[in-house]
Amino acid sequence: MNHKHRITLQKIFSHPIDTSINWKKIESLFTHLGAELSEGRTGRMKVILNGQEAVFSLPHHGHTLQDKNEIVRLRHFLESAGITPGKD
């Protein structure tokens, strides 16, 4: 995992919650991890990673994920897929 992906992963798992995570960097991390991504017409993205599936709301007005609940959902999804900041 390169430095940029590692930083994005650390931001996702940071405490307190970082509410300025760039969505394109999250997509890049997903792609690097081998996830299947499919964007719907309703502003949502379906992500399948290591057999786990989730649907996330894409950020409105800007490019940063600012919803704390979505970030917590993202953390839980990554954890259930076996991805945490200490693992590459």
C-alpha positions as CSV (number, residue, x, y, z in Angstrom):
1,M,0.0,0.0,0.0
2,N,1.5,3.3,-1.0
3,H,1.8,6.3,1.3
4,K,-1.3,8.1,0.0
5,H,-3.5,5.1,0.5
6,R,-2.1,4.5,4.0
7,I,-2.9,8.2,4.9
8,T,-6.5,7.8,3.6
9,L,-7.0,4.7,5.7
10,Q,-5.6,6.4,8.8
11,K,-8.0,9.3,8.2
12,I,-11.0,6.9,8.0
13,F,-10.0,5.3,11.3
14,S,-8.9,8.5,13.1
15,H,-10.3,9.6,16.5
16,P,-12.0,12.0,16.6
17,I,-13.7,11.4,13.3
18,D,-12.1,13.3,10.4
19,T,-14.9,14.9,8.5
20,S,-12.9,16.1,5.5
21,I,-11.9,12.9,3.7
22,N,-11.7,13.3,-0.1
23,W,-14.1,10.9,-1.7
24,K,-11.8,10.4,-4.8
25,K,-9.1,9.2,-2.4
26,I,-11.5,6.7,-0.8
27,E,-12.4,5.4,-4.3
28,S,-8.7,5.1,-5.1
29,L,-8.1,3.2,-1.9
30,F,-11.0,0.8,-2.8
31,T,-9.6,0.3,-6.2
32,H,-6.1,-0.4,-4.8
33,L,-7.6,-3.0,-2.4
34,G,-9.3,-4.8,-5.3
35,A,-12.9,-3.7,-4.7
36,E,-15.6,-3.7,-7.3
37,L,-17.3,-0.3,-7.6
38,S,-20.5,0.5,-9.3
39,E,-22.1,4.0,-9.1
40,G,-25.9,4.3,-9.3
41,R,-28.0,7.1,-10.7
42,T,-29.2,8.1,-7.2
43,G,-25.9,9.4,-5.9
44,R,-24.8,6.1,-4.3
45,M,-21.9,3.7,-4.8
46,K,-22.0,0.0,-4.3
47,V,-18.7,-1.5,-3.1
48,I,-17.8,-5.2,-3.0
49,L,-14.6,-6.0,-1.2
50,N,-13.4,-9.4,0.1
51,G,-16.9,-10.8,-0.1
52,Q,-18.4,-7.9,1.8
53,E,-20.9,-5.5,0.2
54,A,-22.0,-2.0,1.1
55,V,-23.7,1.0,-0.5
56,F,-22.4,4.5,0.4
57,S,-24.0,7.8,-0.3
58,L,-21.7,10.0,-2.5
59,P,-20.9,13.4,-1.1
60,H,-23.1,16.3,-2.2
61,H,-21.8,19.8,-2.9
62,G,-18.1,19.1,-3.0
63,H,-15.8,16.2,-2.9
64,T,-15.3,15.5,0.8
65,L,-17.1,12.9,2.9
66,Q,-18.4,14.9,5.8
67,D,-21.2,12.8,7.3
68,K,-19.9,11.2,10.5
69,N,-22.4,8.3,10.2
70,E,-21.1,7.5,6.7
71,I,-17.5,7.5,7.9
72,V,-18.4,5.1,10.8
73,R,-20.2,2.9,8.3
74,L,-17.1,3.0,6.1
75,R,-14.9,2.0,9.0
76,H,-17.2,-1.0,9.9
77,F,-17.3,-2.1,6.2
78,L,-13.5,-2.0,6.0
79,E,-13.1,-3.9,9.3
80,S,-15.6,-6.6,8.1
81,A,-13.6,-6.9,4.9
82,G,-10.4,-7.4,7.0
83,I,-8.9,-4.0,6.3
84,T,-7.5,-1.9,9.2
85,P,-4.7,0.6,9.5
86,G,-2.1,-1.9,10.6
87,K,-2.6,-4.3,7.7
88,D,-1.4,-3.9,4.1
